[in-house]
Amino acid sequence: TIGRVAIVPKSLVGANITQHTARISLKEQYDPIYVKGVLESPIMQDVMMKNTLGVEQVGLNLRDIRKFPVPDVPKEMQSVLTELYKQLDKSKHSAQKALGDLQATQKALIRKYLG
């Protein structure tokens, strides 16, 4: 899968990663949650998809990843954007759970009334 993003805890720095995983070290000026939000944004996901290489084993070149444009905004603005990202992420998970619950209810009702 291209474009999945995670924050690696400091305790795992230096741990082995797979050939198809890229670990990005951030400069002190960047909030990891802010960068995660930028990388997960539709614009950056589109940039990633346009930079994919290969047919059977699709991937991104590390050289290209280093060139991805991450807006250099002041720490205060990163904090504001980080909070918005956290709220969006929380809402997204709540909506996914609600959808799952509705689908389970639908299946149960179909089984009950249609056999």
NUVO-389758 format. One record per atom (N, C-alpha, C): atom name; z, x, y. Coordinates in Angstrom, 3 decimals. Layout:
<nodes>
   at         c3         c1         c2
   CA          Z          X          Y
...
</nodes>
This chain:
<nodes>
   at         c3         c1         c2
    N      0.000      0.846     -1.180
   CA      0.000      0.000      0.000
    C      0.000      0.889      1.239
    N     -0.837      0.570      2.167
   CA     -0.916      1.318      3.418
    C     -0.070      0.614      4.465
    N      0.666      1.388      5.236
   CA      1.361      0.839      6.395
    C      2.776      0.377      6.191
    N      3.320      0.524      4.987
   CA      4.730      0.160      4.809
    C      5.597      1.229      5.446
    N      6.648      0.800      6.123
   CA      7.473      1.714      6.902
    C      8.937      1.522      6.519
    N      9.669      2.616      6.419
   CA     11.108      2.561      6.145
    C     11.791      3.676      6.913
    N     13.052      3.478      7.202
   CA     13.848      4.518      7.849
    C     14.639      5.222      6.752
    N     14.472      6.529      6.678
   CA     15.140      7.331      5.657
    C     16.491      7.791      6.206
    N     17.577      7.508      5.482
   CA     18.887      7.965      5.960
    C     18.979      9.494      5.967
    N     19.780     10.030      6.861
   CA     19.926     11.486      6.982
    C     20.351     12.123      5.666
    N     21.074     11.375      4.839
   CA     21.532     11.929      3.564
    C     20.371     12.239      2.614
    N     19.196     11.672      2.865
   CA     18.044     11.910      2.000
    C     17.031     12.883      2.597
    N     17.337     13.445      3.752
   CA     16.434     14.429      4.344
    C     16.301     15.595      3.366
    N     15.076     15.976      3.089
   CA     14.817     17.052      2.141
    C     14.583     16.565      0.724
    N     14.794     15.279      0.472
   CA     14.559     14.728     -0.862
    C     13.065     14.722     -1.157
    N     12.734     14.766     -2.431
   CA     11.329     14.723     -2.840
    C     10.751     13.345     -2.572
    N      9.479     13.319     -2.144
   CA      8.767     12.062     -1.960
    C      7.452     12.147     -2.717
    N      6.844     11.011     -2.968
   CA      5.596     11.003     -3.725
    C      4.451     11.527     -2.865
    N      3.381     11.849     -3.544
   CA      2.188     12.378     -2.888
    C      1.610     11.389     -1.883
    N      1.833     10.109     -2.084
   CA      1.251      9.084     -1.229
    C      2.261      8.499     -0.252
    N      3.259      9.297      0.077
   CA      4.272      8.903      1.049
    C      4.315      9.969      2.128
    N      4.438      9.529      3.357
   CA      4.557     10.481      4.469
    C      5.918     10.288      5.127
    N      6.636     11.370      5.327
   CA      7.903     11.309      6.056
    C      7.653     11.881      7.432
    N      8.006     11.107      8.437
   CA      7.790     11.510      9.821
    C      9.137     11.880     10.429
    N      9.249     13.103     10.901
   CA     10.457     13.527     11.607
    C     10.273     13.201     13.083
    N     11.287     12.582     13.650
   CA     11.191     12.167     15.043
    C     11.903     13.140     15.974
    N     11.365     13.257     17.171
   CA     12.055     14.012     18.209
    C     13.259     13.186     18.640
    N     14.255     13.847     19.189
   CA     15.497     13.181     19.606
    C     15.255     12.020     20.573
    N     14.176     12.083     21.325
   CA     13.926     11.071     22.356
    C     13.532      9.711     21.784
    N     13.254      9.656     20.465
   CA     12.798      8.407     19.861
    C     13.880      7.749     19.020
    N     14.044      6.456     19.208
   CA     14.928      5.629     18.383
    C     14.147      5.277     17.114
    N     14.684      5.573     15.932
   CA     13.950      5.302     14.688
    C     13.541      3.835     14.520
    N     14.386      2.919     14.943
   CA     14.049      1.500     14.799
    C     12.901      1.131     15.738
    N     12.897      1.731     16.927
   CA     11.794      1.516     17.867
    C     10.485      1.993     17.252
    N     10.475      3.197     16.689
   CA      9.254      3.753     16.085
    C      8.827      2.912     14.885
    N      9.783      2.449     14.095
   CA      9.464      1.579     12.950
    C      8.784      0.308     13.447
    N      9.302     -0.274     14.518
   CA      8.698     -1.480     15.091
    C      7.285     -1.221     15.580
    N      7.083     -0.069     16.223
   CA      5.742      0.286     16.697
    C      4.795      0.434     15.505
    N      5.228      1.153     14.469
   CA      4.365      1.388     13.309
    C      4.067      0.112     12.527
    N      4.979     -0.856     12.573
   CA      4.756     -2.120     11.873
    C      4.008     -3.141     12.721
    N      3.751     -2.818     13.980
   CA      3.058     -3.761     14.861
    C      1.627     -3.983     14.379
    N      1.075     -5.161     14.648
   CA     -0.309     -5.432     14.225
    C     -1.305     -4.393     14.750
    N     -1.110     -3.900     15.954
   CA     -2.033     -2.910     16.518
    C     -2.006     -1.629     15.681
    N     -0.803     -1.129     15.363
   CA     -0.700      0.106     14.586
    C     -1.135     -0.102     13.141
    N     -0.863     -1.274     12.584
   CA     -1.327     -1.551     11.228
    C     -2.851     -1.515     11.186
    N     -3.492     -2.013     12.248
   CA     -4.948     -1.964     12.347
    C     -5.432     -0.516     12.453
    N     -4.737      0.297     13.254
   CA     -5.077      1.720     13.380
    C     -4.986      2.386     12.011
    N     -3.928      2.083     11.263
   CA     -3.759      2.679      9.936
    C     -4.891      2.273      9.004
    N     -5.240      0.990      9.011
   CA     -6.301      0.520      8.114
    C     -7.644      1.166      8.465
    N     -7.882      1.396      9.744
   CA     -9.142      2.015     10.164
    C     -9.186      3.503      9.825
    N     -8.036      4.109      9.549
   CA     -7.974      5.533      9.242
    C     -7.790      5.817      7.756
    N     -7.894      4.794      6.912
   CA     -7.694      5.014      5.484
    C     -8.855      5.798      4.895
    N     -8.543      6.566      3.877
   CA     -9.517      7.385      3.167
    C     -9.484      7.025      1.694
    N    -10.589      7.207      1.024
   CA    -10.627      7.019     -0.424
    C    -11.059      5.622     -0.818
    N    -11.355      5.493     -2.102
   CA    -11.793      4.214     -2.645
    C    -10.791      3.722     -3.675
    N    -10.557      4.536     -4.711
   CA     -9.616      4.127     -5.755
    C     -8.176      4.344     -5.330
    N     -7.889      5.486     -4.747
   CA     -6.533      5.819     -4.310
    C     -6.576      5.919     -2.783
    N     -6.426      4.775     -2.131
   CA     -6.538      4.715     -0.675
    C     -5.310      5.355     -0.043
    N     -5.536      6.118      1.017
   CA     -4.418      6.775      1.689
    C     -4.757      7.149      3.119
    N     -3.805      7.770      3.770
   CA     -3.960      8.259      5.134
    C     -3.811      9.764      5.136
    N     -4.563     10.436      5.972
   CA     -4.448     11.869      6.129
    C     -3.292     12.170      7.075
    N     -2.436     13.127      6.706
   CA     -1.295     13.475      7.572
    C     -1.748     13.897      8.958
    N     -2.881     14.551      9.043
   CA     -3.413     14.965     10.343
    C     -3.656     13.736     11.225
    N     -4.182     12.662     10.623
   CA     -4.428     11.429     11.370
    C     -3.123     10.740     11.756
    N     -2.153     10.757     10.858
   CA     -0.861     10.127     11.146
    C     -0.218     10.788     12.359
    N     -0.313     12.111     12.441
   CA      0.272     12.832     13.578
    C     -0.353     12.423     14.910
    N     -1.572     11.912     14.868
   CA     -2.285     11.520     16.087
    C     -2.034     10.059     16.481
    N     -1.313      9.309     15.653
   CA     -1.075      7.905     15.980
    C     -0.337      7.804     17.314
    N     -0.804      6.925     18.188
   CA     -0.193      6.809     19.514
    C      1.105      6.001     19.492
    N      2.221      6.672     19.707
   CA      3.513      5.989     19.831
    C      3.872      6.024     21.313
    N      3.980      4.850     21.949
   CA      4.290      4.834     23.381
    C      5.590      5.579     23.683
    N      5.500      6.483     24.637
   CA      6.659      7.279     25.052
    C      7.354      6.553     26.195
    N      8.274      5.681     25.831
   CA      8.993      4.900     26.843
    C     10.423      5.410     26.958
    N     11.069      5.186     28.108
   CA     12.454      5.648     28.287
    C     13.392      5.061     27.223
    N     14.466      5.779     26.941
   CA     15.455      5.360     25.924
    C     15.965      3.951     26.187
    N     16.171      3.609     27.472
   CA     16.696      2.280     27.800
    C     15.722      1.192     27.335
    N     14.425      1.410     27.565
   CA     13.419      0.437     27.149
    C     13.304      0.425     25.629
    N     13.442      1.578     24.992
   CA     13.434      1.619     23.532
    C     14.573      0.767     22.987
    N     15.738      0.824     23.633
   CA     16.890      0.024     23.185
    C     16.582     -1.461     23.283
    N     15.958     -1.867     24.383
   CA     15.598     -3.277     24.559
    C     14.595     -3.694     23.483
    N     13.570     -2.874     23.279
   CA     12.555     -3.184     22.270
    C     13.139     -3.161     20.862
    N     14.090     -2.258     20.618
   CA     14.761     -2.187     19.315
    C     15.516     -3.484     19.034
    N     16.230     -3.993     20.025
   CA     16.963     -5.252     19.842
    C     16.009     -6.412     19.578
    N     14.898     -6.453     20.303
   CA     13.896     -7.498     20.066
    C     13.324     -7.384     18.660
    N     13.056     -6.155     18.231
   CA     12.528     -5.928     16.895
    C     13.532     -6.403     15.833
    N     14.810     -6.088     16.027
   CA     15.836     -6.518     15.067
    C     15.885     -8.039     14.980
    N     15.815     -8.720     16.142
   CA     15.829    -10.183     16.157
    C     14.600    -10.743     15.439
    N     13.434    -10.153     15.706
   CA     12.203    -10.586     15.056
    C     12.293    -10.395     13.549
    N     12.801     -9.248     13.120
   CA     12.932     -8.949     11.700
    C     13.883     -9.937     11.026
    N     14.991    -10.231     11.686
   CA     15.963    -11.186     11.143
    C     15.335    -12.579     11.033
    N     14.606    -12.994     12.063
   CA     13.943    -14.305     12.047
    C     12.887    -14.359     10.954
    N     12.154    -13.269     10.786
   CA     11.115    -13.215      9.761
    C     11.734    -13.377      8.366
    N     12.848    -12.692      8.120
   CA     13.508    -12.810      6.808
    C     14.053    -14.214      6.591
    N     14.600    -14.831      7.641
   CA     15.102    -16.208      7.526
    C     13.965    -17.171      7.217
    N     12.829    -16.992      7.885
   CA     11.677    -17.864      7.651
    C     11.146    -17.675      6.228
    N     11.103    -16.426      5.745
   CA     10.636    -16.170      4.380
    C     11.571    -16.815      3.359
    N     12.870    -16.750      3.615
   CA     13.834    -17.379      2.707
    C     13.661    -18.898      2.712
    N     13.508    -19.479      3.909
   CA     13.323    -20.923      4.017
    C     12.048    -21.359      3.293
    N     10.981    -20.589      3.440
   CA      9.733    -20.902      2.749
    C      9.928    -20.833      1.235
    N     10.632    -19.820      0.772
   CA     10.914    -19.705     -0.661
    C     11.717    -20.885     -1.177
    N     12.711    -21.306     -0.394
   CA     13.526    -22.458     -0.775
    C     12.679    -23.733     -0.856
    N     11.790    -23.918      0.137
   CA     10.919    -25.097      0.143
    C      9.973    -25.091     -1.053
    N      9.433    -23.922     -1.373
   CA      8.533    -23.824     -2.520
    C      9.262    -24.127     -3.822
    N     10.503    -23.650     -3.930
   CA     11.301    -23.934     -5.132
    C     11.595    -25.430     -5.237
    N     11.913    -26.055     -4.111
   CA     12.174    -27.498     -4.098
    C     10.917    -28.268     -4.483
    N      9.782    -27.857     -3.946
   CA      8.511    -28.502     -4.269
    C      8.235    -28.422     -5.766
    N      8.405    -27.244     -6.346
   CA      8.173    -27.075     -7.782
    C      9.114    -27.951     -8.597
    N     10.385    -28.007     -8.185
   CA     11.359    -28.824     -8.903
    C     10.994    -30.305     -8.848
    N     10.557    -30.770     -7.678
   CA     10.163    -32.172     -7.537
    C      8.905    -32.480     -8.351
    N      7.963    -31.573     -8.354
   CA      6.744    -31.777     -9.140
    C      7.105    -31.850    -10.630
    N      7.958    -30.964    -11.092
   CA      8.389    -30.975    -12.501
    C      9.103    -32.296    -12.825
    N      9.969    -32.719    -11.907
   CA     10.781    -33.909    -12.144
    C      9.912    -35.169    -12.221
    N      8.962    -35.284    -11.288
   CA      8.205    -36.535    -11.198
    C      6.836    -36.520    -11.879
    N      6.316    -35.337    -12.143
   CA      5.003    -35.264    -12.783
    C      5.041    -34.633    -14.169
    N      6.226    -34.195    -14.551
   CA      6.373    -33.673    -15.891
    C      6.091    -32.262    -15.953
</nodes>
